[in-house]
Amino acid sequence: MPVKRVDCFFLEVEDKPGVLAEFARQLRDVKINLRGLWGYTNPKGKGKIGCVPQNSKKFIDGAKKLGLTTTRGVAFHISGTDRIGALCNILDILDRAKININVFDAVGFSGRFGAYIWVGPKDVKAAAKALKA
């Protein structure tokens, strides 16, 4: 099962209706395609948006043009045929390598699945090696 290391970006926003929709419209208007998009409230009572762009350079340039302040990180993207236990092998690899998963997000649709895994900054290199990403 292929694992790909990808750039992800986060920005802190106001926790109010419409903020995620506005962010998505802004990116659409500057022709930035996303492979993943998340919005959630953080413990500080602020909103947080996370995304994985199709093209990181284009995203960075577009975010700068839009006046957005983002933090860059790394995630691992996994996809494949949806079946019972499809992600167990990946999770077992990280377990054997003693790498803690900070965030895990997966979805299945029409017989396929996609997942993103985030580990702590100090574990990115070891996770990439363990996952052969």
Helices and strands as residue ranges (DSSP letters): E 3-13, H 19-29, E 34-41, E 47-53, H 56-66, E 71-81, H 88-96, E 101-109, E 112-119, G 121-123, H 124-131
